[in-house]
Amino acid sequence: MWKVDKKRNEATLDEHKLIYDPQEKIMTVKMVSSMSLEELLDGWKFIDEMTKDLDKYCFLVDLTETKPVFDKDFRDYLQGKNSDERILKMAVVFSNPVVRMFARVMASKRKKTPTGYFKTRDEALAWLKER
């Protein structure tokens, strides 16, 4: 179960983190290792709560510490979530080329949303802030 700290605009599950920056309107997802579909669904409640009043927001997905193992239900759910038209831009940070390929496949469902792939979080944030 995710531990939510609304004062800090973040939720944690083990080493996974969801952090919302209200000034920049950027939701950051940091995945460390794999996550079950149930954990993903629970975390998405936090994302929806933090962004419910926004017309648009940016999404930063940090996969630098993630192993490239995602079950089918997890992938299917994320591909469906990629239809959220409120996501203005999405940046993916990766260190493993297999994870990058996975992220590209997932983002391919999101043809209208500009998606950038980066090797550092700083590069990704700089790109997201260019609006």
PEFENDA-V203339 format. One record per pair of residues at least 4 apart in sequence whose C-alpha atoms are under 6 Angstrom apart, sorted by the first residue. I is the first residue (numbers start at 0). GAP is how many residues later the second one is. Records with the same first field share a line. If there is no record, write none. Layout:
I = GAP  GAP
//
This chain:
1 = 10  11
2 = 8  9
3 = 7
4 = 5  6
8 = 10  11
9 = 8  9
10 = 6  7
11 = 4  5
14 = 17
15 = 14  15  16
16 = 12  13
17 = 10  11
18 = 8  9
19 = 6  7
20 = 4  5
24 = 32
25 = 31  32  33
26 = 32
27 = 31  32  33
28 = 32  33
29 = 32
30 = 32  35
31 = 33  34
32 = 33  34
36 = 37
47 = 4
54 = 31
55 = 30  31  32
56 = 30  31
57 = 29  30  31  32
58 = 31
59 = 30  31  32
60 = 31
61 = 30  31
62 = 30  31
63 = 30  31
67 = 31
78 = 27
81 = 28
88 = 24  25  26
89 = 25
90 = 24  25  26  33
91 = 25
92 = 24  25  26
93 = 25
103 = 4
117 = 6
//
